[in-house]
Amino acid sequence: METENGFIVSLRSVASMPRDFSQSSLDDIALKAFSQLKEYFNGQRKYFDLPIKAEGSPFCRKVWQQLRKIPYGSTASYSDIASLAGNPKAARAVGRACNKNPVLILIPCHRVVGKNGNLTGFACGADKKKLLLDIEIKTRS
């Protein structure tokens, strides 16, 4: 995780989360993020309250804005997101924007699936995408 001027600018893996946050030398924003991610993985958090700053092209930013609107425990197709981002024929470009998402989970690209519902593409692998969706589906009510 990277933070900059009070914003989370990168979260590409949660594998290196510290076990004891009080012993960590991380800044306040990173500590808050790790705490909220821990709650999320334990099924106790459905929404993140964190300042993020995701840099990308105008299309990527439109896509990421739409991804943040996908409800917890729900999915949308790449073509759905392309339409919502203003370019209905750009499903593949949505996939590329998801792949460029600098703050995984916080911008929930794991909620984007193929048109037929298949778990296609995810920077951390389809198994991790399934894990995240399973957490959400199990705890969405």
N, C-alpha and C positions, 0 to 999 in steps of 0.2 A: 504494500500500500504506500502511496505517495500522497503527501499533503503539501499544499502551497498556499500561503497567505490565508489560512483558515478554511480552505476548501480541500476536499478529497479530489485529486486529479487522476488517480490511477488505483485500480484494484483489479488485478488480473489473476490473483490466486488467494485463497484463504487457507492454504495448506500450512502457512507459516505463522498462524495466529499464536501469540504467546499464551501460555497456560495460566500465568499469574499476571493479570493486568497491573496490579499495584507495583510489581517489581520491574515493570517495563520502562524503558526510557522514551517511549513514544509521546508525541504531543497530545494535547487534550482531544483534538478532533479524531485522531487515530484511535485513541482509547475509547472514545464514544462509539466509533464505528465498530471496533472489535466487540464491544459490549452488545451493541444492537445485532451484529451478525451472530453472536453466540445465542442470543434470544431467538433469532430467526431459525437457526438450525435446531433449536430445542422446541420449535413449534409455538413459541410464545410471542412472536412479533410478526405482524403482517405488513407493516408499513415502516419505512425508514425515515427518520427525521434528522437528516444529515446534509450539510452544505456540500454540494458537488459542483465541479466545474469541468465539464466534458468538452474538450476541444475537438473540432472536426469540421468537415465541409458543411455548407448550409443544408444539403440533403441529409447528411448523417444526423445533424442536429434535429431536423424535422422528424426523422425516424425515431431517434431516441426520445423525443417528446411524446410520440405516439406510444412507444413501448411503456413509458411510465404510466400511461392511462389503462393498460391492460390490468384488470382486477386480479388481486391475489387469488391463486388457485384456478385461474382461467387461462385460456390460450387464444391466440389469434394467428392466422396464417400470414405468411410473407406477403401474399397478394392483398390481404386485408390491410396490412400496414402500408403497403405501397399506395393503395387507394387513399387511405387516411392522410398520407404524407403528400398527396397531391399528384402522384404519378402512378396510375393504376397498372401500367405495364412494367414497372420497375421492381418486380418481386426479387430478381437476382441481386439488384442493387441494394435492396433491403437486407438481403443475406450478407452482403459485403459490409454494410453499415453495422449490422449486428456483430460481425467479426471484429470491427474496429472499435467497438464499445470499450472505452477505457475503464469503466467502473462496473464490472460484472456484478450481478445480483442487484446492486443499487439501481441500475437501469436494467430492468428484467428482460434481457434478450432471451433468457431461457424459456420464456413464455411464448415464443414464436415457433410455430410448427409448420410442417408442410401442409399443403392444401387438403390432403387426405388424412391429416392428423398425425402423420409420422414425425418422429423426433429427428428431424434432419438438422445437421450442422450445429455446433456449439464449440467455442474456442477451447473449452476444457474437456470436450468429449461428450458423446451422447449418453454415456452412463451417468455423468455428473448432471446433465440436463434432466434426465429421468429422476435422479435423486432429489433435485430441487423441486421439480413438479410434484413428486410423491409427497414431500414434506408439506407443500401447499395444499394439495388435494386432501390430505389426511386431516389437516387442521383448519380448513377454510371456514367451517361453520362456527 
